[in-house]
Amino acid sequence: MIKTVEAPDSGYRFIPGVSQYSAGVGALPGFALERVRFTNPVPLRQGFEKIAQVLKAAGRPLSAFAACELRSPAPFTESGFVSFNAEYTGFLKEWGVMRDGADNPVARSNVCPKIDPPSTPSFYAFTYSVVAANAPASFVVAGSGEAPEGKGNYRDHAVRLGDISPAAMLEKAKWVLGEMERRMGAFGGDWSQLTATQLYTVHDIFPFIESELGKRGIFRQGLTWHLNRPPVQDLEYEMDCRRVLTERVIEV
């Protein structure tokens, strides 16, 4: 069983992951997770400012910030990804969400649109906790590509590196689907409970869309396929998923 940790003053627990993000978050009893999407990507600094405004208006502390979905101009090199993560986590440290010596509690996806990408890393959506007595369970599973995290780099551990043949894409998808199942299981979740599943790739998924995604019941609530690449060069397939019962859109 994957361990989860309660984030201080947050209303949620999380799966410890890597320094730049947790592997997922789940609302504590008496709380629920809510998701907000922006109509257009909002650059990183301005995005944090807008998120702070939403949290303040909801009467929630900055520590209620639970998850985010980012959009970047193009896949990073390994070293470029390290530099970006240092910038991103710097904001979390300023907020007191990421505390010295403690794991980063905030789940994250960060992907790169093939069409009309933003000019700078930006927020697409975010999730935060609210007080909600007797609320049903809610959770967000962070994005994962086809390589384990925390290994020092992605390239040396990626499934079928450099291979985008149908057989290789199937193997990549199976690995990522397994990681989604492992993470949601930490919150007692499974495919039947999800309210949304998102897939990010620019490659053909139709050879296995029924045999692998369909058999898991993903199409009960539908699949959102973004024509996006994972955030690091050499990765080809990423997914995230969630059980969030309240979502809204903010025009920007």
Buried (B, 14 or more C-beta within 10 A) or exposed (E): EEEBEEBEEBBBBBBBBBEBBBBBBBBBEEBBBBBBBBEEBBBBEEBBEBBBEBBEEBEBBBBBBBBBBBBBEEBBEBEBBEEBBEEBBEBBEEBEBBBEEEBBBBBBBBBBBBEEBBEEBBBBBBBBBBEBEEBEBBBBBBBBBBBEBEEEBBBEBBBBBEEBEEEBBBBBBBBBBEBBBBBBBBBEBEBEBBBBBBBBBBBEBEEBBEEBBEEBBBBEBEBEBBEBBBBBBBBBBBBBBBBBBBBEEBEE
